[in-house]
Amino acid sequence: MTMLVVAVALTDAEGRVLLARRPAGRQHAGLWEFPGGKVEPDETPRAALVRELREELGIEIDAADLTPVAFSESPGERHLTLLLYRCRSWRGEARAIDAAEICWSVPTEFGRFAMPPADRPLAETLAAER
């Protein structure tokens, strides 16, 4: 079975990207990731990101503002395909509603953050974009 997951590289005017730290009690607790979540059976990936960012960060985005960037796969019992989009426009101020904390970082410094296996290749793609 393949689980489809979406994530966003929420990018501010200075080129920094928001990372969220997974809360205690969850798989990969304490690791940093790109915000997002599972795509529900009745959702498109873009609609899932609109919903997830509202729930996790308290911000509103328009699906039309999401640009596909990359994807990664994590094989295993639950095969995971992670789709990464970039978003440069949102309404509201991001806050850690469903995360232990959030921070902004330039992609070239992502290497200092411990990340889940599916997020690491996406971080490397963003860091190499320059």
N, C-alpha and C positions, 0 to 999 in steps of 0.2 A: 504494500500500500504506500502511495506517495502522499506526503503532506505538503500542501502548497502554502508557503509563508511569504508575506510581503514585508519590506522594510523601506525606510526612507533615509536618504542623506539630506536632512534639513539643513540648508546652507544659507548662512547669513551674508550680508554685504561685504564682510571682510574675508570671506572664503572659509570661515570656520563651519564645522559640521557638528550637530548635536549628537551626543552619545548618552545612553541611559544605562545605569547600573542595575542589574537584575536583583530583585529583593530576596531576602532570606526565605528559605522554605520552597524555593522553586529550583527546577533543573538549571544548572549553570549559575546558581546564586553567586553574587559578587562580581560576576564578569560584566564587561561593558559591551553593549550591542547597539545597533541601529534600531530606533524605535519602529514598531510594527507588530505584526501578529498573524495568526492563521486566517486564511481565506475560508469563509463559510461556504457551504455547498451552493447557496443561492446568490453569491456575490461575485463580482468581477474583482480582480486584484486591486484596481484603482478604488473601487467602492470600499473594499476592505481597509485600505490605508486611510481613507477619509474617516471611517468609523474608528479605527484604532488610534489615530492621532487625537481625535476628540476625546476618547476614553482615557488614553495614557498620558497625554500632555495638556489637555484642555485647550487645544487650538483648532481652528477651522481652516481647512484647505479646500481648494477646488480640484477635482479630479483632472481637469484640463491642464493644471499647473505641474503635473507629475510627468517627468521625463525618464524613460527606462535607461538604466546605466549598465547593469550587469546582473548575473545570477550565479549562484553556487549550488552545489549539491552535496549532501551528506548521506552516503549510503549507510545502511544498517537495517535493523528490524523495522524502524519507521524511516523510510527513505524521505529525506527532506529536500525540497527544492525551494531556495530562497531567492526571491526577485527583489532587486534593489532599484528604487526610483530616486530621483533627485527632485527636491522642491525648494524653490527660492522665494516663494510668496505664501504668506499665511496671515491669519487674523488672530490676535490674542498673544499672550505671552506664555511660552512653554514653561510648564512646571511639572515636577515629579509626582504625578498623581498615582501612577502604577509602576513606580521605580524607586529604588532606594535613594537615588540621586541622579541628576543630569549634569552634563558639562558640555562646553563648547571647545573644540580642538581643531587645529589645522590638520589636514590629512597626513602631512609628512611626519606628524608626531603620534599617529595612531599606534606605532610599535610599542609605545610605553604602556598601553592598555591591554590587560588580559581580556581576550575575547573568546566567545564560543567558536568551535571549528567552522561553522558555516559563515560566520561574519568575517573571519580573518582574510579570505581571498578577496572579499568585497572591499575591505579596508585597504588592501594592497593595490587594488585597481584604482581607487580614489587617490591614493598617495602618488601613483605613477602618472596621473593625468596632467601634471604640470607641463 
